[in-house]
């Protein structure tokens, strides 16, 4: 699997969700562009997002058996200790075979056993944390890490070893950029004369956001506002009926560069990747954190941007009463849109992918 003479051997572990996986992929691709001879191995679970996406991108992939521990009572939790032991053994064997020089953990339960195995084999460890409040795996692995790359200054207080921390930002794909607004709007058959709102609820969709948008369809029409509405694949059949010349209803947006470039305002959940893309592109946004995520991390992500006057923030429980009012007062106020854009760009860290990749290569060189 690996050539022991190549010192650029990097193991990546993280997944379960796109928020943990895509930063790792961005860094891996950057390492390959800087060191084409590098050998890269991803470790994850077959049944989650990494199992299908990583092999498609041409990376080597090894799977372990681990699964998450449910916070609600579940019979599956009885299997957890057994799965953990098996996954630790699998991880040690994978690491013995690959012999990584540097291992990069990007969060999610899968990174725990895999990075522990890398540490046993003497690899240098880098951890990536996308959210304000660090995940439990990142906190457990802190003592093994040489470097921990954070997305937010506010995360520092949750760690015990300040000398390991770097405020780098969240690595995202390098081809993310705004294109010409006219051609972006044209690609959706929308008018340049009207304001456009992009609605995102993640790839599966967000029930409360979709419901609030459907309840305000008349308001969008009366006020001549165009919308690009990603309902998520779970909800498309409920909302397809609203599709019209000014309301684009789609389950999933393939080309986010065009969608971001076409809009004047984004309405979204507050996952790590989405907010990083929003601030890096300087997009005015209304963030509605999901209440159904571990340690309420989306709330803290959204609050951080709100505290920096870089986004508007609505709690999920208040979406019905507050959403239209916030949309209306923001989309009609060019000065407010401009301020949100400026403040978002001020806290952006567009170099994150390059910095983490260079740090990994530097550790391999030591």
PyMOL commands that set and color helices and strands:
alter all, ss='L'
color gray80, all
select helices_A, chain A and resi 18-34+49-56+77-98+110-120+136-144+153-158+162-164+181-187+207-215+217-222+236-242+256-262+272-281+294-307+316-331+334-347+352-365
alter helices_A, ss='H'
color red, helices_A
select strands_A, chain A and resi 9-13+39-44+60-63+102-105+124-129+147-150+165-167+196-199+226-230+247-250+265-268+285-287+312-313
alter strands_A, ss='S'
color yellow, strands_A
deselect
rebuild
show_as cartoon
